[in-house]
Amino acid sequence: MIYDVFNGDADGIIALIQLRLSNPVESKLITGVKRDNSLLKHVDLKDATHVNALDISMEKNTDALTSILNKGVTVFYCDHHRAGVVPKSDYLTTLVDTSSEVCTSLLISEMLGNTYINWAIAAAYGDNLIATANKLADKYNLDEQQKSFLNELGTLINYNGYGASLNDLHIEPATLFCVLRYTSDPFSLLINKNSVFYKLQSAYQADYANVAAISPYICNDICEVYILPCTAWARRISGVYGNELANKNPAKAHAVLTLNEDGSYLVSVRAPLNNRTGADEVCCKFATGGGRKAAAGINKLAKADVDVFIEVLNYFYDK
């Protein structure tokens, strides 16, 4: 049995869409909410023959990956997050690049000869790699309307992945992948008024209407920090809202803290767009932190550590 293990955000889903358009085999899907990166542990070693791991941090999956490799199961690992120590095995093939202007879907696209480049561009937009996406769109002669649609599509698929559990999401990531997996041309979603694009667009607009009442908790020359309440709409909007804040003020770092049910905070950090580095370093100073250079997060930040986190954020970018 082939296992496709992928992040439930735009980058993970679109990476797999490209892979399965290129090689349309049946597989067992393992995914979850965007923050659920520890997914390889769900692979059943009794029937796995091959595993594709897409857009999930190897650093967060090292033990499970080692167990899979020790069973003689081949693994293809494609990612752009912190890798940690990469296991040495003849069964492991890696395509890992942690550069700040790269995402997993772009790596898959390049591997496939950019056959599904419009999907890859949508994923780049969804991962807030706006400059990279625009450059590719120009290279492939997309007009402004096409750029705008792929930007919105990527953003909406990414938005759908945010939540504390699958119950927070409008569409479970595995289901969303299955809906989109045979769509070779993403522009067909724009033409079809009954497509999932319009369902997500309507949901996003309803959630985003709540943001108008949010004021910054901290706003200085170095960073801005926002705190959102413990509601489903806040959990869904947090990551995309962080991207929007970063795009509006590219010289600052941004953090969005969303209250968890246990009183801790889920944290989304965006490095300044003018200096897309260090978000992972800031977040990894806290127990449940991780991510990549341009964007990272903390799953559970204790309320007592909020001011410490802000000090760390300020200190890191006050250079």
C-alpha positions in Angstrom: 0.0 0.0 0.0 1.3 3.5 -0.9 0.8 6.1 1.7 0.5 9.8 0.9 1.3 11.8 4.0 0.8 15.5 3.5 0.2 18.8 5.4 -3.4 19.9 5.2 -2.6 23.4 4.0 -2.4 24.7 0.4 1.2 23.7 0.0 0.7 20.1 1.1 -2.5 19.6 -0.8 -1.3 21.1 -4.0 2.0 19.2 -3.8 0.0 16.0 -3.8 -2.4 17.2 -6.5 0.6 17.6 -8.8 2.1 14.3 -7.8 -1.1 12.4 -8.4 -2.0 14.2 -11.7 1.5 13.0 -12.9 1.1 9.5 -11.4 -2.6 8.8 -10.7 -2.3 5.8 -8.4 -4.6 5.0 -5.5 -3.1 5.5 -2.1 -4.0 5.8 1.6 -4.2 9.5 2.7 -2.9 10.7 6.0 -3.3 14.4 6.8 -4.8 16.8 9.3 -5.1 20.4 10.3 -2.2 22.6 9.2 -0.4 22.5 12.6 -0.5 18.7 12.7 2.9 17.9 11.4 3.6 14.7 13.3 1.8 12.5 10.8 4.2 9.7 9.9 3.4 7.9 13.1 0.0 7.1 11.6 1.6 5.0 8.8 0.7 1.3 9.3 4.0 -0.5 9.0 2.2 -3.8 8.4 0.9 -2.9 4.9 3.0 0.1 3.8 5.2 -0.5 0.7 6.0 3.1 0.0 5.5 6.5 1.7 5.4 10.0 0.2 5.9 12.7 2.9 5.0 16.1 1.7 5.3 19.4 3.5 5.7 18.0 7.0 8.8 18.8 9.0 11.3 15.9 9.1 12.5 17.3 12.5 9.0 16.6 13.9 8.8 13.1 12.4 12.3 11.7 12.8 11.4 8.8 15.1 8.5 7.6 12.9 10.6 8.1 9.8 13.4 5.9 11.2 10.9 3.2 12.1 9.5 3.2 8.6 13.0 3.0 7.0 14.0 0.2 9.4 11.1 -1.8 8.1 12.6 -1.5 4.6 9.8 0.7 3.3 10.9 3.3 0.7 10.2 6.9 1.5 10.2 10.0 -0.7 10.4 13.1 1.5 9.8 16.6 0.0 9.7 19.6 2.3 10.9 23.1 3.1 10.7 23.1 6.9 13.5 22.5 9.4 14.8 19.0 8.7 16.9 18.4 11.8 19.2 15.3 11.5 18.3 13.4 8.3 18.5 9.6 8.7 21.0 7.8 6.5 19.2 5.1 4.6 19.2 3.6 1.1 15.4 3.5 1.4 15.1 7.3 1.8 15.0 9.8 -1.1 14.9 13.5 -0.1 14.0 16.7 -1.9 14.4 19.3 0.9 15.1 23.0 0.5 14.7 25.4 3.5 15.3 28.5 1.5 12.8 31.3 2.4 11.4 31.7 -1.1 10.7 28.0 -1.7 7.7 25.8 -0.8 7.1 22.1 -1.3 4.7 22.6 -4.2 7.4 24.5 -6.1 9.9 21.7 -5.4 7.4 19.1 -6.8 6.6 21.3 -9.7 10.3 21.6 -10.7 10.7 17.8 -10.3 7.8 17.3 -12.7 9.1 19.7 -15.3 6.6 22.4 -14.2 3.8 20.5 -16.0 1.2 21.9 -13.5 2.8 25.2 -13.0 -0.5 27.1 -12.4 -1.2 24.9 -9.4 2.4 25.5 -8.1 1.9 29.2 -8.4 -1.4 29.0 -6.5 0.5 27.1 -3.7 3.2 29.8 -3.6 0.6 32.5 -3.2 -1.1 30.4 -0.5 2.2 30.1 1.4 2.6 33.9 1.1 5.5 33.7 -1.3 4.0 36.6 -3.2 7.1 37.8 -5.0 8.1 34.3 -6.0 4.6 33.6 -7.3 4.4 36.9 -9.2 7.7 36.2 -10.9 6.6 32.7 -12.0 3.3 34.1 -13.2 5.1 36.7 -15.3 7.4 34.0 -16.6 4.4 31.9 -17.8 2.6 34.9 -19.2 -0.4 35.0 -16.8 -2.4 38.2 -16.8 -3.4 40.2 -13.8 -6.8 38.5 -13.5 -5.2 35.1 -13.6 -2.7 36.1 -11.0 -5.5 37.4 -8.8 -7.5 34.2 -9.0 -4.5 31.9 -8.3 -3.6 34.2 -5.3 -7.1 33.9 -3.9 -7.4 30.2 -4.6 -4.1 29.5 -2.8 -5.1 31.7 0.1 -8.5 30.0 0.4 -7.0 26.5 0.4 -4.5 27.6 3.0 -7.2 29.2 5.1 -9.2 26.0 5.1 -6.3 24.2 6.9 -6.3 26.3 10.0 -8.0 25.0 13.2 -7.5 23.3 16.5 -9.1 20.1 15.1 -10.8 18.9 11.9 -14.1 20.0 13.4 -13.0 23.7 13.0 -12.4 23.2 9.2 -15.0 23.8 6.5 -13.7 20.8 4.5 -11.3 18.1 5.8 -8.0 18.3 3.9 -8.2 14.7 2.7 -11.7 15.5 1.3 -10.5 18.7 -0.3 -7.6 16.9 -2.0 -10.1 14.3 -3.4 -12.3 17.0 -4.7 -9.4 18.7 -6.5 -7.1 15.8 -7.4 -8.3 15.4 -11.0 -8.4 19.1 -11.7 -5.5 19.6 -14.0 -6.4 23.3 -14.7 -7.2 25.3 -11.6 -8.8 28.0 -13.7 -11.7 25.6 -14.3 -12.7 26.2 -10.7 -13.3 29.9 -11.5 -15.6 29.0 -14.4 -17.7 26.5 -12.4 -19.9 28.6 -10.1 -20.6 25.4 -8.0 -16.9 24.7 -7.4 -15.3 24.4 -4.0 -13.5 27.7 -4.7 -16.8 29.6 -4.2 -17.7 27.6 -1.1 -14.4 28.5 0.5 -14.6 32.1 -0.7 -18.0 32.6 1.0 -16.8 31.0 4.2 -13.6 33.1 4.3 -15.5 36.4 3.8 -17.9 35.5 6.7 -14.9 34.8 9.0 -12.9 37.8 7.9 -15.8 40.1 8.8 -14.9 39.5 12.5 -11.3 40.9 12.1 -12.4 44.6 11.9 -12.9 44.7 15.7 -9.4 43.5 16.5 -6.8 46.0 17.7 -3.1 45.3 18.1 -1.9 44.1 21.5 1.6 45.4 20.8 2.5 47.8 18.0 6.0 49.3 17.8 8.7 49.9 15.1 9.8 46.3 15.2 6.7 44.1 15.5 3.0 43.9 15.8 1.2 41.3 18.0 -2.5 40.6 17.8 -4.6 38.4 20.1 -7.7 36.6 18.9 -10.4 35.0 21.0 -11.1 31.2 21.5 -13.5 30.8 18.7 -13.6 28.7 15.5 -13.6 31.7 13.2 -10.4 33.0 14.9 -8.7 29.7 14.7 -9.5 29.5 11.0 -8.5 33.0 10.1 -5.3 33.3 12.2 -2.7 32.2 9.7 -4.1 34.0 6.6 -4.6 37.1 8.8 -0.9 36.9 9.8 0.0 36.8 6.1 -2.1 39.8 5.4 -0.6 41.8 8.2 2.9 40.9 7.0 2.1 42.1 3.5 0.7 45.4 4.7 3.8 46.3 6.7 6.8 44.3 5.2 9.4 46.0 7.6 7.9 44.5 10.7 7.6 41.0 12.3 4.1 40.0 13.1 2.5 37.5 15.5 -1.1 36.4 15.9 -2.0 34.7 19.2 -5.2 32.7 19.3 -6.5 31.6 22.6 -6.7 27.8 23.1 -9.4 26.1 25.1 -6.9 25.3 27.8 -5.9 28.9 28.3 -2.7 28.7 26.3 -2.1 30.4 23.0 -1.7 29.2 19.4 0.9 31.4 17.9 1.5 32.3 14.2 4.7 34.3 13.5 5.6 36.0 10.3 9.1 37.3 9.7 9.4 40.7 8.0 8.9 40.4 4.3 12.0 42.5 3.9 14.0 40.0 6.0 12.3 36.6 5.6 14.3 34.8 8.2 14.3 33.8 11.9 10.6 33.0 12.5 11.6 29.3 13.1 14.4 30.4 15.5 12.0 32.5 17.5 9.4 29.8 17.8 11.8 27.0 18.5 12.8 28.7 21.7 9.5 27.5 23.1 8.6 23.9 23.7 5.9 23.4 21.0 7.4 25.7 18.5 8.6 25.0 14.9 8.2 26.0 11.3 10.4 27.6 8.7 12.4 30.8 8.3 9.7 33.1 7.0 6.7 31.7 8.9 6.5 29.6 12.0 4.4 28.9 15.1 3.9 27.7 18.6 1.1 25.3 19.3 0.8 26.0 23.0 2.3 29.1 24.5 1.5 29.5 28.2 -0.3 32.7 29.1 2.5 33.5 31.6 5.0 33.3 28.7 3.2 35.8 26.4 5.4 38.8 27.5 8.5 36.6 27.3 7.6 35.6 23.7 7.1 39.3 22.8 10.5 40.1 24.3 12.1 37.3 22.3 10.4 38.5 19.1 11.5 42.1 19.7 15.0 41.2 20.5 15.5 38.9 17.5 14.4 41.5 15.0 15.8 44.6 16.7 19.1 44.4 14.8 
